[in-house]
């Protein structure tokens, strides 16, 4: 089962089999295929390794002018997907139990920069939240039932108007679900164990709006521990550029309190975090607009 989802070829084939929306795609077999790819998939495509390749690695944006960056050894080992000019990105983390019961957290809004998740914001009062929740639960539930899956699974989606397009599936606990460690009585890690051990589990109730901030390639700062209503998770890894080395969760019923703590963190984080902090604050304040998010995501 893991192998089926780990290979993007079989993962996308599963979505097509279940008639679940995803970006148009094809297996990239050989260089002679390019004309057909650009005609039937799109003038701009995202080429992804079938296996591995995450956090922006193993992925290339290709057009007719830039297709030569896809070297010969990549053919047969990659898929080509249509480039989707999405409005924003969301994810759903849920679990399936041995008896087929499911539990789902609220749909979470995500900001990725350079292909790496930077921030996640969960607030059940977001516009479109109820409709997206219902649709996402149907989609992820259908996938887990088809696979007879037991445990936690995450589904990343592009939002295009009122539509959700499945981007990736992850058969495990997920970075965008880390906020559950502080913002929900049952974290995604506990939920995974409960599902595997078939333990009684109530419906998942969130305690407050929450934000998760990924710490990427930055040295440990003890002042992070001085942030009220926050929780620091430091992984103890060697710090390297582009490497996830920890995360900070914030949660509070008053979103203005979260915004104030994000302002406090701004002085304690490198420059490349600042645009993402603004995105998180805007989401918390519900001032968010597509134009604003698009400009921030371009940074």
C-alpha positions in Angstrom: 0.0 0.0 0.0 2.8 2.4 0.9 4.5 1.6 -2.4 1.4 2.4 -4.3 1.2 5.9 -2.8 4.9 6.5 -2.8 5.0 6.2 -6.6 3.3 9.2 -8.2 2.4 7.1 -11.2 0.3 4.6 -9.2 -0.9 7.4 -6.9 -2.3 9.5 -9.8 -3.7 6.3 -11.4 -5.6 5.6 -8.2 -7.1 9.1 -8.2 -8.2 8.7 -11.8 -9.7 5.2 -11.0 -11.7 6.8 -8.2 -12.7 9.8 -10.5 -11.3 12.2 -8.0 -10.1 15.6 -9.3 -6.4 16.1 -9.9 -4.3 18.0 -12.4 -4.1 16.4 -15.9 -0.9 14.3 -16.1 0.9 11.6 -18.0 4.0 9.3 -17.6 7.0 11.0 -19.2 8.5 8.2 -21.2 10.8 9.6 -23.8 11.9 13.0 -25.4 9.8 12.4 -28.5 6.7 12.7 -26.3 7.1 16.5 -25.6 4.9 17.7 -28.4 2.1 15.5 -27.2 2.6 16.5 -23.6 2.4 20.3 -24.4 -0.7 19.7 -26.7 -2.7 17.5 -24.3 -1.5 18.4 -20.8 -0.6 22.0 -21.1 1.9 24.6 -22.4 3.5 24.6 -18.9 4.0 21.4 -16.9 5.5 20.4 -13.6 7.8 17.4 -14.0 8.0 15.3 -10.9 10.1 12.2 -10.0 7.9 9.2 -9.5 9.6 8.3 -6.3 10.9 10.6 -3.6 11.2 14.3 -4.4 9.6 16.5 -1.8 10.1 20.0 -0.3 10.8 21.3 -3.8 13.4 18.6 -4.7 13.0 16.4 -7.7 10.6 18.8 -9.5 11.0 21.0 -12.5 8.7 23.5 -14.3 9.0 22.8 -18.0 7.9 24.6 -21.2 8.8 24.0 -24.8 11.6 26.5 -24.3 13.0 24.9 -21.1 12.3 21.2 -21.7 16.0 20.4 -22.2 16.5 20.6 -18.5 14.8 17.2 -18.3 17.8 14.9 -18.9 17.6 11.5 -20.5 17.8 9.5 -17.2 14.6 11.2 -16.0 12.4 9.7 -18.7 10.4 6.8 -17.4 11.1 7.9 -13.9 9.0 11.1 -13.9 5.4 12.2 -14.6 4.3 15.5 -16.2 1.4 17.4 -14.6 -0.3 20.5 -15.9 0.9 23.6 -14.1 -2.1 24.8 -12.0 -2.5 28.6 -11.3 -4.3 27.9 -8.0 -5.9 30.4 -5.7 -4.3 28.9 -2.6 -3.4 25.5 -1.0 -5.1 23.5 1.7 -4.7 20.1 3.3 -6.8 17.6 5.2 -5.4 15.2 7.7 -7.6 12.3 8.8 -7.5 8.7 10.0 -9.3 5.5 9.2 -9.9 2.8 11.8 -10.0 -1.0 11.4 -13.8 -1.0 11.3 -13.9 1.7 8.6 -14.7 4.6 11.0 -13.0 7.9 10.1 -11.9 11.0 11.9 -10.9 14.3 10.3 -9.3 17.5 11.4 -10.4 20.8 10.0 -9.1 21.8 6.5 -5.9 23.7 7.0 -4.6 26.6 4.9 -0.9 26.3 3.9 1.8 28.6 2.5 4.7 27.0 0.6 7.8 28.9 -0.5 10.4 27.4 -2.8 8.4 24.1 -2.6 8.7 23.8 1.2 5.8 24.3 3.6 6.5 27.4 5.7 3.2 28.1 7.6 -0.1 26.4 8.3 -3.2 28.2 9.6 -6.3 26.5 11.0 -9.4 28.5 11.6 -12.9 26.9 11.2 -14.4 30.3 10.4 -12.5 30.7 7.1 -14.8 31.5 4.1 -15.7 28.3 2.2 -14.5 26.2 5.2 -17.7 24.2 5.5 -18.0 23.4 1.8 -14.3 22.5 1.5 -14.5 20.4 4.6 -17.3 18.3 3.3 -15.7 17.9 -0.1 -12.3 17.1 1.3 -13.6 14.5 3.7 -15.5 12.8 0.9 -12.4 12.6 -1.2 -9.9 11.4 1.4 -12.5 9.0 2.9 -13.0 7.5 -0.5 -9.2 7.0 -1.0 -8.7 5.4 2.5 -11.7 3.1 2.0 -10.5 2.0 -1.4 -7.1 1.0 0.1 -8.6 -0.4 3.3 -6.1 1.9 4.9 -5.7 2.1 8.7 -3.9 5.1 10.3 -3.4 8.7 9.5 -3.2 10.0 6.0 -2.9 13.6 4.6 -4.2 15.0 1.4 -2.8 18.2 -0.1 -5.0 20.1 -2.5 -5.0 23.1 -4.8 -8.0 25.4 -4.5 -9.3 26.7 -7.8 -12.5 28.6 -7.4 -14.9 26.2 -5.6 -12.9 23.2 -6.7 -10.4 21.1 -4.8 -7.7 19.4 -7.0 -5.7 16.7 -5.2 -2.0 17.5 -5.4 -0.3 14.9 -3.2 -1.2 12.1 -0.8 0.9 11.2 2.2 0.2 7.9 4.1 1.5 9.2 7.4 1.4 12.1 9.9 2.0 15.3 8.0 3.8 18.6 8.5 0.6 20.6 8.0 -1.0 18.7 10.9 1.6 19.6 13.5 -0.7 22.4 14.8 -2.9 19.6 16.3 -0.2 19.1 19.1 -1.5 22.4 20.6 -4.8 23.2 18.9 -6.7 19.9 19.5 -7.2 17.5 22.4 -5.9 14.6 20.2 -2.8 15.3 18.1 -2.3 13.6 14.8 0.4 11.4 16.4 -1.9 10.2 19.0 -4.7 9.7 16.4 -2.4 7.6 14.3 -1.7 5.3 17.3 -5.4 5.2 18.3 -6.2 4.1 14.7 -3.5 1.4 14.6 -4.4 0.1 18.0 -8.2 0.3 17.3 -8.8 2.4 20.4 -12.0 4.3 21.1 -11.7 7.9 19.7 -14.1 10.8 20.0 -14.8 13.2 17.2 -11.9 15.6 16.9 -12.7 19.0 18.4 -10.3 21.9 18.0 -9.7 24.2 21.0 -8.8 27.4 19.2 -7.5 28.9 15.9 -3.9 27.7 15.4 -0.7 28.5 13.4 2.2 26.2 12.7 5.5 27.8 11.7 8.2 25.5 10.2 11.8 26.2 11.2 13.9 25.6 8.1 17.7 25.8 8.0 17.9 28.2 10.9 19.9 27.9 14.1 18.1 27.4 17.4 17.0 30.6 19.2 16.3 30.2 22.9 14.1 33.3 22.8 11.5 31.3 20.9 10.7 29.7 24.3 9.7 33.1 25.5 6.6 33.2 23.3 3.3 33.0 25.2 0.7 30.5 23.9 3.3 28.8 21.8 5.0 25.4 21.7 8.5 24.8 20.3 9.5 21.4 18.8 13.2 21.2 18.0 14.3 18.1 16.2 18.0 18.0 17.2 19.1 17.8 13.6 22.2 19.3 12.1 21.2 22.7 10.7 21.5 22.8 6.9 20.0 25.1 4.3 16.5 23.9 3.3 16.3 21.3 6.1 13.4 21.2 8.5 14.9 21.4 12.0 11.8 22.2 14.1 8.5 23.9 14.3 6.5 26.3 16.5 2.8 25.9 17.2 0.7 28.8 18.4 -2.9 28.6 19.5 -5.4 30.9 21.3 -9.1 31.6 21.1 -8.4 35.3 20.4 -6.8 35.6 17.0 -5.4 39.0 17.9 -3.3 37.3 20.5 -1.9 35.0 17.9 -1.1 38.0 15.7 0.7 39.7 18.5 2.8 36.6 19.1 3.6 36.4 15.4 4.7 40.0 15.6 7.0 39.1 18.5 8.5 36.2 16.6 9.2 38.4 13.6 12.1 40.0 15.4 13.5 36.5 16.3 13.4 35.0 12.8 15.5 35.6 9.6 14.4 37.9 6.8 13.1 35.1 4.6 10.4 34.4 7.2 8.9 37.8 7.1 6.6 37.6 4.1 5.2 34.3 5.4 4.5 35.9 8.8 2.5 38.5 7.1 0.5 35.8 5.3 -0.2 34.0 8.6 -1.3 37.3 10.2 -3.6 38.2 7.4 -5.2 34.7 7.5 -5.7 35.0 11.3 -7.2 38.5 10.9 -9.5 37.3 8.0 -8.3 40.2 5.8 -7.0 37.7 3.4 -7.6 38.2 -0.4 -6.4 36.2 -3.3 -4.4 39.1 -4.7 -2.6 39.6 -1.4 -1.8 35.9 -1.1 -0.6 35.6 -4.6 1.9 38.5 -4.1 3.2 37.0 -0.9 3.6 33.5 -2.5 5.7 35.0 -5.3 8.4 36.1 -2.8 
